[in-house]
Amino acid sequence: MTRTFLHNFDPPAFSPVTGATVDLDVSEIEDAGIREVLQTPGAAYGAWSILDALLTPTGAGTPFIFREPLGQAREVKVALSGLFGRFVARAYLERYFNLSIFAHLGSRIIDLDRRRQVKVTRLSRGDLPDWIACASDLSSLTVAEAKGCHDNGGPAKALNRAWAQAGRIDITAGGRKVTVKRIAIATRWGMAAPNPTDAHLSVRDPVDEGEPIKPEEKDALFIGLLRLHIANLIKSLGYAELASALRGLTHQPFARRLQGDLQRARALLDATPVREVEKATAMGGLIGGIVTRAGPIADTDVAPADQEALARLNLRPVFVGIERDLIRAAIDAELQTVRIRLTQIVGPDEFARPDRAGGWIIPIGEERRIRGGT
């Protein structure tokens, strides 16, 4: 179901839409929420799955307005505003900027390829931005920060805070600053009662020009970003050892040791069970797990009868997975294979929803089940 936000974009000439509003489908926001919760460090609870029920029942194409405030205590409002703000911002970036590969930033400097000195460099104290991201064709390197707020006066203050946070890092290669797009997104929530009543989505988006870098550094940057995207996703789905091996490839500075790390990562991938989706033709073998309203299921092998039971209990089970062949290409740094695979046009499927980064979200139950393989 499509909902709308009042849309403000700076600079206006670069806005991805015309007109005063921007559309997002609630299912797009929920899918972005699933990926976001799984890839963010910490407990992975199913906050995305309650979103539709919280909105005013005014139908498709109406403004994105909550039935009532997101809690009474300030701490609850701040926490839920920030969480839902990330969901909306990620869905917006995926749809309107074609970004599909996201690496989350923590408090430390992040290596994308330590051997080639490609990394995230902190510029000032304070919280780092939410993401570095890129498109499926390994272009459009982006630094992005999302905020959510309830300010009666609008999202301007939240947008300023988000913009300051988006400027706290550079991506560097051999000490040289890389060109990035910096995006700050602030969502001001609307409430049916008492106020405010309008939902705003405000964006600031200039390109920050850097210096030319070597082709091998550029390749290493995007492969490192993809490795982190995959590692963060599969760790929450029960594949912590394989995730650790993928992350290890980004911060190994020695060529000889890197060969051993590559062999270990390949061996772990070969030993990981492959899942397949019944009645599906658009995807191959997947590495992933089942996620419900309560979060990921720790057991990676859930019997078909149990999958159907989860659906009957309205736990909204989905299988979240990523294509095994893409993980192999990311391990081997086969950039051309990665680019070809990610830019292929995927045929329509009645159930499965691709993310343009080799990932799939498939609702499961009576119509669709996951079966294990080797």
N, C-alpha and C positions, 0 to 999 in steps of 0.2 A: 504494500500500500504506500503510495507516494505522499509525502508531506513536504511542506514548503517552509523556508526561512526568508526573512528580509535579508537581502544580500548587499554588503558593502565591500568593495574591493579597491585597494590602493597599490599601484596606480590604476585608475579606471580603464585605461587603454588596454591593459593586459588581462582584463577579466575573462574567465573562460565561458561566461554566459552573458547574454544581453537581457536587459530588463532588471526590475527591482527585486526579484526573488530568485531563489535557487531551489531545485527539487532534489530530494533524496528519498529513496525507498526505505521503509522501515526494515525490510529484510536485508538491504545493503548495510545498514547501520548495525544490525544484529550480527551479520557475518563478520564485519570489521571488528565488532566487539569480541567475538569468539577468538579470532586471530590475535587481537590485542591482549586479551587476558592470558591466553596461552603463552605468548611470547614475552610478556613482562615478568621479570623476576618476582617471586612471591607466590602465595597461594592462588590457585586458579579456580575461582568460584564463578558460577554461571549468571553474573549480573546482567549479561546481554539478553537473557531469555525472558525478562520481565518487562522489557521496554514497551512493547506494543500495548500491554495492559495498563500502562501508566498514562497513556495519551488520551486526550478527549476523543470520544467516539463520534467524530464529525465526518469521517469518510475520507476517501482518496482525494488528493489534491488540495487538502485543507492545511492550514498552518500547523506547525509542529508545536502543539500546546499541551502541557501536562495538565491532568485533571486537578491536581493540588500540589502544594509545595513539596519538594523532595525532603521530607522530614521536618521536624520542628527545631531540634537543636542545631546550632550553628555548625558544629563539627560534622554532623551528618550531611547537612546541605553542602558544605565545602567538599567533603569526600565524594558524594554522588555527583556533584556538578563537575568535578575534575574527571571522574571516571567516564561519565556519559559524554563529556566534552571530547575526550580522546576517541570514543567510538564514532561520534559524528565527524570529527576532523579527519579520521583515517578513512571513513567512507567517502568523504568529500575529496580527499587527495587521490584515492583509488579511482573514483569515477571521473573527476574533472581534470586531473593532471596525469592520469594513466600511470600512477606510481603503484608498484606491486611488490617490491622487495624492500623490507623494512628491517633495520638493525636498531635495537634499543640501546640507549646510552645510560651507563651507570655513573658512578662518581669518579671512576678512574679513567686514565687515558686508555683508549681502545686502539689496539693494533689491527689493521686490516691486512698488512703483510709486513711483519717486522724485518724480514730479510731485505726488503726493498725500502724500508723506512717509510711506509705508507700508513698513516695513522690519523687519529683524531687528536688535535692539540687544543688544550684548554687555554683560553685567553684571559679569563677573569674568574674570581670566586663566585660561588653561588650554584644553584641547581643548573644542570646541563639541559639542553633541549631534549625533547622526547625521542626524536628519530633522526637517523640519516637514512635516506631512501633513494631509490632509483626506479626507472621504468623497466619493463620486461625486456626491452632491447638493449639494456645496460647503458642507458643514457640518462640525462636529466637528473644529475646528482643534486640532492635536495637535503637541506637541514630544516627540520620543522618542529614547532612547538605548539601545543594545543592547550587552551584554557576554557573553562566553563564558569559562568557567573550568574548571579541573580540581581545585579545592580539595576536599580530603577532608572538610572540615567543612561543606561545602555552599556555596550561592551567596550567602550574606549579604554578605560583603565586596565581591564584585563588584557586587551590587545597590546597595550604598551608594555605590560609585564611580560607577555609572551614574546614580544619583539626583542626585549632586552635579553631574554633567555636564549633566543635563537642566535644571538650574536656572541655567545660565550665560547664558541669553538670555531676552529678552522679545520679543514681537511688538508693535510700536508703530505707531500711526497718528496723525500730527500731534503726536507726543510723548506720546500717551496709551497706556497699557498695554491690550492686547487680551486678553480672556478666552481661555485655552488649557487643554487637558488636558495634563498632563505625565505621561509614562509612562517608567519605567525597567524594562528587562527583562534578567534575567541567566539564562543557561543553564549549568547545571553538567553536564558530559558524564559519562555512565556508560560504563564499559569492561567487556568480558567478562572481561578479566584484565589486570593484577592487581587494581586497584581505582582509584577508587571504582566501585561497581557499579550505582548508581541515577542515572537522568537526571532533573534537576530543571529546571523552568521557573518562575522567581519574578518577580513583577510588583509595582510600586508605582504607584498611579494616583489621585492626587487632582486635582480641577479647581482651577486657579488663576484666581480671579475678577479681571477687569480692569474697565475703564471702558467705558461706551457709546461707540460710534463712529458716524460718519455712514454712511448706506446706501451712498453712492458710495465711501467708504473700504473698507467691507466687500466690495463688489463688486471693487474694485481689488486687494484682498488675495488673493482666491481666483483671479482671472484671472492675477495675477502668479505664484501658486503653480503653476497649470496650465502657464503658459508655460515655467517652469523645469523642470517635470517632463518636458514634451515635448522641450525643448532638450537636456537631459542624455541622454535616450534616443536621439534621432536622431543626435547628434554621433558616438557610437561606431559607428553603423551606416553612416557615410559621408556625412553631410549636415552637415558642419561649418559651412558658410556660412549655411545656413538656421537652424541652431541658434544661431549668433552673432546673427543678426537677431532671433530671438525673445527672446534674453536682453537685447539692446539696447533692446527695448521697455520692459523693466522699469526701466531706469536712465536714461531720457531725461527730464530735468526741464523741457524747454521744449515748449510746445504746438505751435508752428509746426514745429520740427524733428521732433517726433513724427509729424506727418503725412508727412513725407518718409521716416521710418523705416518707417511702416506700408506705404507704397507699395513700398518696397524688399522688405520681407518678403513682401508679396503676389506681387510679380514673381518672387522666388526660389521660392515655393511653386508658382506656375504653371509654372515651368520644370523642376520636379522630376518625374522619371518616377514614374508610379503603378504599383504592382504589384497583381496579382489572383491569387487562389488558385483553381486548377482544382477543380471539383466542390463549390464552397462557395457557400452561399446566404445565410449569416447576416451577411456583411460586405460592404462596398463596396470602393472603391479604397484601397490602403494605401501609406504611405510607410515603407520599412523595408529590412531586409537579412537575409541568411542568417548564422546563428551556429552554430558547431560546438564540439566539445570544446576545440579550440584557440583559440576566440574568434571574433570577427566576421571574415567574409571581406571583404577590402578591395574587391573588384570587386562592384559592386552588381548586375551583370547576369550571372547564372550560368545556363548553358544547362541545359535539363531533363535531358540525359544526364549532365551533371556533378553535378546534384542527386542523381540516382539513385546515382551512383558514391560520393558522400559517405556515403549511407545504407548501401550495401553494405560500405564500409570501417569501419562502426560508429563513425563520427564524430558520430553523433546530431545531424544537421543539423536546425535549426528555423528557420522564418522568423519574425522578430520585427518587427512593424509597428504603426503607429498610423494611425487613419483620417484620410484627407486632409481630409474635411469638418470634423472636430473641430479640426485644426490651423488651418484657415481661421477657424473661429469664435473660437479663442483669439487669433489675430492681431487680429481685428476687435473683440475684447472683447464678443462677443455672448453675454452671460451667460445669457439665457433659452434660447438655442439650445444652449449647452453643457450646461445643467442638464437639458433635455429629452433630449438625446442620451445623456448619461451615465446617466440613470435609466431608460432604456428597458429592458424585459426582453428579453434576447437569447435566441432559441430555441436548443435543443440542437443540437450539432454533434458528429459522431463523432470528429473530429480536433482542430478548433480550440478553443483555450482563451482566453476573454476575461479581461481584468483589471479591468473596470468603470471604466476610465479611457480608453476608446477604443483600447486596445492589445490585440494578439493574439499568441499563440504557437502556431505551427502546425508540427508535425512534418512533414517532407517526405521524399520518396523515391518509391517505386513507386506508392503510393496517392494521393499529393498532391504537386503541383508548383506552382511559382510562375512566372507568366509576366509579362513586362514590358508596359508600356503608356505612354501619354502623358497 
